[in-house]
Amino acid sequence: MEAKKIILFVEGEPNSPNGDLRMGLEKLLKQKLKGKMPRIILGGGYSQGGKSQTIQKFKTNKLQTDLALLLVDLDKPETERENDLKQENLTEHRNNVFYMIHEMESWFLSQPEILDRFYGIDNCKKKVSDKIPKKRAIEIPHPDEELMKITKNTKRGEYHKIKHAVELLKLLDANKLEIEFSDFKRLIERIK
């Protein structure tokens, strides 16, 4: 009998004309999971009622719970993990929930060399990496806003949450992410 495949529900826009987030994630995950890739389902962002479409899809999936994993933005400091699990009614699934803290953009800020390679220098001849706040990427409260600010005057223009994220995901070093982000490391270990 064929083993069931792990499904990874990821917060992200599934029908974007600007890029395929799934493709970017697959390239990143393949660095660590060759031959063990999960099926990736992009769940969308938040609906008008303030509920995460991704979380709803995860909760209502018809598969065994241990085969379904969830990767979403925490949008808060890491210390708020337990509160978020309670608020979203995910405590019974805690071993299958993984957070991008605060957001996926933290991953990009944690590897400044890829930002320099992707965006180049700005109009003032400064590298993007020179403008990143001098703290750990996981501690930057609004990493998407920070990326927009520091890339505004580059040849590629201001950071675009979908179009640029897809390309930047492909450049990330999964080994470095495991060191910097405990939830990314846990996710890889869980899938393996």
KELUMZA-646480 format. One record per residue: residue number from 1; residue in one letter; x, y, z of N, C-alpha, C in turn. Coordinates in steps of 0.1 Angstrom, whole numbers. Last residue first. Layout:
BEGIN
 num residu  n.c1  n.c2  n.c3 ca.c1 ca.c2 ca.c3  c.c1  c.c2  c.c3
 NUM      A     X     Y     Z     X     Y     Z     X     Y     Z
...
//
This chain:
BEGIN
 num residu  n.c1  n.c2  n.c3 ca.c1 ca.c2 ca.c3  c.c1  c.c2  c.c3
 192      K   108   151    73   117   140    71   113   128    79
 191      I    89   168    85    87   162    72    96   150    69
 190      R   102   175   109    89   169   109    86   162    96
 189      E   125   188   100   126   176   108   113   168   108
 188      I   114   211    88   122   201    80   123   188    87
 187      L   101   222   111    93   218    99   101   208    91
 186      R   123   228   127   113   219   132   105   213   120
 185      K   135   248   111   142   236   114   133   225   119
 184      F   115   267   113   119   262    99   126   249   101
 183      D   115   273   140   103   267   134   106   261   120
 182      S   140   285   144   138   272   150   125   265   144
 181      F   161   301   123   147   300   126   143   286   131
 180      E   189   300   120   183   312   124   168   311   129
 179      I   194   274   111   201   279   122   194   291   128
 178      E   177   271    89   176   262   100   183   267   113
 177      L   187   290    72   174   292    78   172   283    90
 176      K   211   279    65   212   291    73   198   293    79
 175      N   201   258    49   209   255    61   210   267    70
 174      A   188   271    28   180   263    38   188   260    50
 173      D   193   301    15   201   289    19   193   282    30
 172      L   174   316   -11   177   313     3   185   301     5
 171      L   166   318   -38   179   322   -34   184   318   -20
 170      K   139   313   -39   148   305   -47   162   307   -43
 169      L   128   335   -25   128   321   -19   137   312   -26
 168      L   131   355   -44   140   355   -32   140   341   -25
 167      E   111   349   -62   125   349   -66   134   348   -54
 166      V    88   353   -45    90   340   -53   105   339   -57
 165      A    91   379   -37    92   368   -27    95   355   -34
 164      H    86   395   -59    99   394   -54   101   382   -45
 163      K    57   390   -63    67   388   -74    81   386   -69
 162      I    47   394   -36    45   382   -43    56   380   -54
 161      K    56   419   -25    53   408   -16    52   394   -24
 160      H    82   437   -37    69   433   -40    66   419   -33
 159      Y   104   463   -28   100   449   -26    85   447   -29
 158      E   109   488   -53   105   485   -40   101   470   -40
 157      G   134   481   -79   122   488   -73   119   483   -59
 156      R   155   472   -91   143   463   -92   131   470   -86
 155      K   174   492   -84   171   490   -98   158   481  -100
 154      T   161   509   -55   170   500   -62   165   498   -76
 153      N   147   524   -36   154   531   -47   164   522   -54
 152      K   134   505   -18   127   515   -26   134   521   -38
 151      T   145   488    -1   147   485   -15   140   495   -24
 150      I   138   496    25   153   495    22   155   492     7
 149      K   110   495    25   117   508    28   132   507    22
 148      M   104   469    20    99   479    11   107   492    12
 147      L   116   457    43   121   454    30   116   464    20
 146      E    99   468    63   113   471    63   119   468    49
 145      E    75   456    56    76   471    55    91   475    55
 144      D    81   430    62    77   433    48    79   448    46
 143      P    87   430    90    98   428    80    94   431    65
 142      H    79   444   115    72   444   103    82   442    91
 141      P    98   438   137    84   437   138    76   436   125
 140      I   126   419   140   121   430   133   106   429   131
 139      E   136   395   151   131   406   160   126   418   153
 138      I   145   380   131   133   375   138   128   385   148
 137      A   169   392   124   157   393   116   144   389   122
 136      R   186   408   150   183   396   144   170   398   136
 135      K   198   441   141   193   432   151   189   419   143
 134      K   202   467   127   213   459   133   207   450   145
 133      P   182   469    97   185   472   111   194   462   118
 132      I   198   474    66   190   465    74   193   468    89
 131      K   214   488    50   202   495    55   194   486    64
 130      D   233   472    39   238   483    48   226   490    55
 129      S   219   456    21   223   450    34   228   461    44
 128      V   218   472    -2   206   470     6   209   465    20
 127      K   245   495    -6   240   481    -6   227   480     2
 126      K   244   526   -21   245   519    -9   239   505   -12
 125      K   242   546   -41   253   536   -42   255   529   -28
 124      C   218   558   -42   229   565   -35   241   556   -33
 123      N   201   541   -55   205   553   -62   216   561   -55
 122      D   215   509   -44   204   518   -46   210   531   -53
 121      I   227   478   -58   228   490   -49   217   500   -53
 120      G   209   447   -59   220   455   -62   222   467   -53
 119      Y   189   428   -54   185   442   -57   197   451   -61
 118      F   202   403   -54   189   404   -61   187   419   -64
 117      R   225   407   -38   226   400   -51   214   403   -60
 116      D   214   418   -15   224   425   -23   225   420   -37
 115      L   199   396    -7   192   409   -10   201   417   -18
 114      I   217   377    -1   208   375   -13   201   387   -17
 113      E   231   388    20   238   386     8   229   384    -4
 112      P   213   388    42   215   400    35   222   399    21
 111      Q   193   369    55   204   365    46   206   377    36
 110      S   173   379    70   183   371    77   195   367    68
 109      L   155   389    52   163   399    60   175   391    67
 108      F   142   366    44   150   373    35   160   383    42
 107      W   128   359    68   138   349    62   147   357    52
 106      S   111   380    70   122   378    80   133   369    75
 105      E    92   375    52   102   385    48   114   385    58
 104      M    74   358    64    84   352    55    95   362    52
 103      E    72   373    97    66   369    84    77   363    76
 102      H    85   372   121    71   376   121    64   372   108
 101      I    83   339   116    82   349   127    90   361   122
 100      M    63   314   106    73   323   100    72   336   109
  99      Y    56   285   124    54   299   122    66   305   114
  98      F    37   255   123    50   261   122    48   276   118
  97      V    20   227   136    19   242   133    33   248   134
  96      N    21   203   147    19   204   132    19   218   127
  95      N    20   204   174    32   198   168    32   198   152
  94      R    -5   216   178     7   224   180    19   218   174
  93      H   -31   209   177   -23   206   166    -9   212   167
  92      E   -44   218   200   -43   203   198   -34   199   186
  91      T   -42   245   195   -34   239   205   -33   224   204
  90      L   -57   261   178   -47   252   172   -39   244   182
  89      N   -74   283   179   -79   270   183   -70   259   176
  88      E   -63   308   177   -67   302   165   -72   288   167
  87      Q   -57   313   204   -66   322   197   -71   316   184
  86      K   -37   293   209   -50   293   216   -61   301   208
  85      L   -17   301   192   -22   288   191   -36   287   197
  84      D   -12   327   202   -17   325   189   -24   312   187
  83      N    -1   321   227   -14   328   226   -20   327   213
  82      E    22   307   219    12   300   226    -2   307   226
  81      R    36   329   205    33   316   199    21   309   206
  80      E    47   352   215    32   351   214    27   338   208
  79      T    74   352   213    68   349   227    53   348   226
  78      E    79   360   188    79   346   190    73   342   204
  77      P    58   388   179    70   382   184    68   367   188
  76      K    37   385   150    39   389   163    53   384   168
  75      D    31   371   127    28   385   127    30   391   141
  74      L    33   345   119    29   348   133    24   362   134
  73      D    23   330    89    30   341    96    24   342   110
  72      V    24   293    87    18   306    86    26   317    93
  71      L    20   261    79    31   271    79    24   285    77
  70      L    10   229    89     6   243    87    18   252    89
  69      L     3   196    78    12   206    85     7   220    81
  68      A   -10   164    79   -12   178    75    -4   187    84
  67      L    -8   140    90    -2   141    77    -3   156    72
  66      D   -21   140   114    -6   139   115     0   140   101
  65      T   -48   140   106   -42   153   111   -26   152   111
  64      Q   -57   125    76   -53   123    90   -45   136    95
  63      L   -78   147    56   -67   137    58   -65   135    73
  62      K   -95   167    50  -101   154    52   -90   143    55
  61      N   -93   199    65   -88   189    56   -93   176    60
  60      T  -100   219    83  -111   212    76  -106   201    66
  59      K   -76   231    91   -85   225   101   -96   216    95
  58      F   -65   241    67   -58   231    75   -68   223    84
  57      K   -85   259    60   -82   248    51   -75   237    59
  56      Q   -82   277    81   -94   271    79   -93   258    71
  55      I   -56   286    77   -59   279    89   -72   271    88
  54      T   -60   299    52   -50   288    53   -53   280    66
  53      Q   -77   320    59   -82   310    50   -73   297    50
  52      S   -81   334    90   -71   329    80   -77   318    72
  51      K  -105   359    95  -101   345    97   -91   341    86
  50      G  -117   383    90  -105   383    98  -100   369   101
  49      G  -138   384    73  -141   382    87  -129   381    96
  48      Q  -126   385    48  -131   398    54  -135   396    69
  47      S   -96   364    53  -109   367    47  -114   380    53
  46      Y   -61   364    47   -73   365    56   -85   369    49
  45      G   -47   344    22   -45   352    34   -57   352    43
  44      G   -41   311     9   -46   324     9   -44   331    22
  43      G   -29   286     9   -43   287    15   -49   301    14
  42      L   -13   263   -11   -13   277    -7   -28   281    -3
  41      I     0   233    -4   -13   239    -7   -12   253    -2
  40      I    23   209   -14    21   223    -9     8   228   -14
  39      R    32   178    -4    23   185   -13    20   198    -7
  38      P    67   174     5    53   174     8    45   180    -4
  37      M    94   154    -5    87   167    -6    72   165    -3
  36      K   114   136    -4   104   136     7    96   148     6
  35      G   133   139   -24   126   127   -24   115   126   -13
  34      K   150   163    -5   150   156   -18   143   142   -16
  33      L   149   183    15   139   172    15   139   165     1
  32      K   166   205    14   167   196    26   159   183    24
  31      Q   162   217   -10   175   217    -5   177   207     6
  30      K   134   217   -13   142   206   -19   156   205   -15
  29      L   126   241    -2   125   229     6   133   217     0
  28      L   132   259   -23   138   261   -10   138   247    -2
  27      K   115   250   -43   130   250   -45   137   252   -32
  26      E    90   252   -31    95   239   -34   110   239   -37
  25      L    88   280   -29    89   272   -17    94   258   -20
  24      G    86   287   -56    97   292   -48    99   284   -35
  23      M    62   273   -63    75   270   -70    87   275   -61
  22      R    44   287   -47    46   273   -45    59   268   -51
  21      L    44   312   -58    49   311   -45    52   296   -42
  20      D    47   323   -88    43   311   -82    50   308   -69
  19      G    36   356   -98    46   346   -95    40   334   -88
  18      N    15   372  -105    29   378  -104    40   368  -101
  17      P   -10   362  -104    -4   363  -117    10   368  -117
  16      S   -19   339   -79   -13   352   -82    -7   352   -96
  15      N   -35   321   -63   -38   324   -77   -32   338   -81
  14      P   -28   318   -36   -27   306   -45   -28   310   -60
  13      E    -8   335   -13   -19   337   -24   -17   326   -34
  12      G    -3   320    18     2   326     6    -9   326    -4
  11      E     5   298    42    -2   311    40     5   318    28
  10      V     2   264    34    11   275    36     3   288    34
   9      F     1   231    43    -7   242    41     1   255    44
   8      L    14   202    32    18   214    39    10   226    34
   7      I     9   168    36     4   181    29     8   192    38
   6      I    26   138    30    24   150    39    19   161    30
   5      K    10   110    14    20   121    14    16   132    24
   4      K     8    76    25     1    89    22    12   100    23
   3      A    22    49     8    22    57    20    16    71    16
   2      E     5    22    -8    13    34    -9    11    43     3
   1      M     8   -12     0     0     0     0     9    12     0
//
